[in-house]
């Protein structure tokens, strides 16, 4: 490869540092590439672009506290699921999962949804938030003079808590996900 800045022959390197704009943010990533011994310019070959793009997307995800492509593959592997089975479990298309695992960035909403479906602690926190919201709604209804069947509400809450306990038992056995 010839340097576009000075015309010298570039050397292939295991890692070069490249900075570029990704979704209106400056992102710096280390990736396989080329370096000019004369002027220090770094570049990548077209065949390396996919890997560079995945690394840039993952850097963006880390900056925004989102699951990276490696995180998604690790979660799927932890549950010993194929891409098809994991996508079915999440209720998404397998093509979306494949894109996320290869570098396309999922939305914040889908990132949260994946965490809710795969991380017991995140699911527990969301469930606790829901319990608190329901309790607050029942109190607010009482404050407004609306009659709330407290027995019925308590039974529904008990069913939800029992289901939550069952989820924790399944997750603690190591498989965590339904077939």
Secondary structure, DSSP 8 states (H G I E B T S, - for coil): -B-TTT--BEEEEEEEEEEEEETTEEEEEEEEEEEETTT--EE--GGGHHHHHHHHHHHHHHHTT---HHHHHHHHHHTT--HHHHHHHHTS-HHHHHHHHHT----HHHHHHHHHHH-HHHHHHHHHHHHHHHHHHHHHHHHTT----HHHHHHHHHHHHHHHHHHHHHHHTT--S--
